[in-house]
């Protein structure tokens, strides 16, 4: 309906004539009544001012949804955010610092800028798996995070023999035959000398284990190995070279001095066997007897072999590695790692050499090591003379295998010790 204007007393307005104050004043005390609606073309632009609007007008009812542009809101600073505060009113959150993330503090709390939490705080249930069972999360050879198969030890029982004193109490041959129960030839057999009671003479404590390498028996003809180990599909056989245990010597725990086991009452042989097929040749590349990813522990010494062999005091010739298992490793091995090509011995950078290749020519004794609940300790059989820069210790030649090279300082500085251990 169009707008209708009634003026009393009557006055006839012509088409297009405007109602003005002067014209109305000519009528004395007129009354003006408006009815209908004004169309947009009947109002001049800018004709409606804010003071003509009713106080408390509900403008929301007059604006269609989603029809208010952002330019109608108050201006802010670059990077600011809007949020509702405790009074339910829009408030501004100033920009944070570079690298921060927007963090909610839960219902009833204002959001804040905060540093990103470290990876250690990521809940395990938020880590995406590769969908396979029995997997370990580790890093590959390039440092990339990857899932690998869980190491499958497939280990049989661990066997302890009677004490060395009991073994030699009967007539020769002095040997122990232990049935392993695998029904097949084991993939690997490991035999150590285990301390069954604290032994003050040698320095070993209950639970310590000593590698057979480096242990020896002395007689009038010279020195030779303490024991021999053989096995078949049924048994593991450990034989003692002699019944005279007074000459059965092992390296003292705190230095390289060869010390007798005395009566042998405090020492036993410990035998471990692994099922066939539990190594890296199976579908699980993390078997117990492989250097592929999946072994429980490995570490390389920070010092070179030369630096270890020229130490003084109780640390001479000795390097210890803390494995962190809290138990004696079920198996471990020690190697020399070549850190740069060595023309004298024929080894190249990256070569790993079992320490059985290290010998002392005077006594045919070699490198030795022992493990306990906290560490693996390695002992060189001889020292390097810092004056002559040479040693009586020799390293088996890589190429000929039939000769050996004096382990001089030039070579010893190109090798470091490395241990592998399995829990």
Secondary structure as GFF3:
##gff-version 3
##sequence-region A 1 423
A	DSSP	beta_strand	4	8	.	.	.	ID=ss1
A	DSSP	alpha_helix	21	25	.	.	.	ID=ss2
A	DSSP	beta_strand	31	35	.	.	.	ID=ss3
A	DSSP	three_ten_helix	40	42	.	.	.	ID=ss4
A	DSSP	three_ten_helix	50	52	.	.	.	ID=ss5
A	DSSP	three_ten_helix	59	62	.	.	.	ID=ss6
A	DSSP	three_ten_helix	70	72	.	.	.	ID=ss7
A	DSSP	beta_strand	81	84	.	.	.	ID=ss8
A	DSSP	beta_strand	90	93	.	.	.	ID=ss9
A	DSSP	beta_strand	101	103	.	.	.	ID=ss10
A	DSSP	beta_strand	112	114	.	.	.	ID=ss11
A	DSSP	three_ten_helix	119	121	.	.	.	ID=ss12
A	DSSP	three_ten_helix	124	126	.	.	.	ID=ss13
A	DSSP	beta_strand	135	139	.	.	.	ID=ss14
A	DSSP	beta_strand	145	149	.	.	.	ID=ss15
A	DSSP	beta_strand	155	163	.	.	.	ID=ss16
A	DSSP	alpha_helix	164	167	.	.	.	ID=ss17
A	DSSP	beta_strand	175	179	.	.	.	ID=ss18
A	DSSP	beta_strand	188	195	.	.	.	ID=ss19
A	DSSP	beta_strand	209	211	.	.	.	ID=ss20
A	DSSP	beta_strand	216	219	.	.	.	ID=ss21
A	DSSP	beta_strand	222	225	.	.	.	ID=ss22
A	DSSP	beta_strand	227	231	.	.	.	ID=ss23
A	DSSP	beta_strand	235	240	.	.	.	ID=ss24
A	DSSP	three_ten_helix	245	247	.	.	.	ID=ss25
A	DSSP	beta_strand	248	251	.	.	.	ID=ss26
A	DSSP	beta_strand	258	260	.	.	.	ID=ss27
A	DSSP	beta_strand	267	274	.	.	.	ID=ss28
A	DSSP	beta_strand	297	304	.	.	.	ID=ss29
A	DSSP	alpha_helix	305	309	.	.	.	ID=ss30
A	DSSP	three_ten_helix	313	315	.	.	.	ID=ss31
A	DSSP	beta_strand	318	322	.	.	.	ID=ss32
A	DSSP	beta_strand	331	338	.	.	.	ID=ss33
A	DSSP	beta_strand	352	354	.	.	.	ID=ss34
A	DSSP	three_ten_helix	355	357	.	.	.	ID=ss35
A	DSSP	beta_strand	358	360	.	.	.	ID=ss36
A	DSSP	beta_strand	365	366	.	.	.	ID=ss37
A	DSSP	beta_strand	368	371	.	.	.	ID=ss38
A	DSSP	beta_strand	375	379	.	.	.	ID=ss39
A	DSSP	beta_strand	384	385	.	.	.	ID=ss40
A	DSSP	beta_strand	390	391	.	.	.	ID=ss41
A	DSSP	beta_strand	393	396	.	.	.	ID=ss42
A	DSSP	beta_strand	404	406	.	.	.	ID=ss43
A	DSSP	alpha_helix	409	412	.	.	.	ID=ss44
A	DSSP	beta_strand	415	422	.	.	.	ID=ss45
###
